[in-house]
Amino acid sequence: MSAKNIMIVGVGGQGSLLASKLLGRLLVDEGYDVKVSEVHGMSQRGGSVVTYVKFGEKVYSPVIEEGEADFIVSFEKIEAARYIKDLRKGGTVIVNTQQIDPMPVIIGNAVYPENILDEMKEKGVHVDDIDALSLATQAGSAKACNIVLMGRLAKYFDIPYEKWEEAIEKCVKPNFVEINKKAFALGFNN
């Protein structure tokens, strides 16, 4: 099996690191060689954060080059647009439809771009968009968007559902396991 490449992109504080930890744990448990690399921008200040997850029989580097990502899981629309160049032809971007205004928009120096997802679709990109915030809130915590998105990603893998739940149990604090399992189910089933 050749290596598969997943990028998890978002804004600091959205839980992308937990999502990459969960994905890495699952893939190791499934017997893959896994490399994870976290790149922090101004993550504490709401800046862009990207995590690379590569897995296969043997993986030598965690870095995903431009045009190599099989999947991009984006926690926010602008972040999907920022990293779309890294998606391989025929790849999939899973994107939370939530809008988080970056600092230039907040201070009035820029306008949040309209129709970002439609523009990607018009260019032939396979966009799987989901309102992860609403589903996370429905599960019991708006902070569970990351796990909703992992549920959506799971639909693309031939890994049993219960293995994903086991990874949640291993990676999430015990008092948040049930909310995260609900969030995962909502992402998987919607």
Secondary structure, 3 states (H helix, E strand, C coil): CCCEEEEEEEECCCCHHHHHHHHHHHHHHCCCEEEEEEEECCHHHCCEEEEEEEEECCCCCCCCCCCCEEEEEECCHHHHHHHHHHEEEEEEEEEECCCCCCHHHHCCCCCCCCCHHHHHHHCCCEEEEECHHHHHHHHCCHHHHHHHHHHHHHCCCCCCHHHHHHHHHHHCCHHHHHHHHHHHHHHHHC
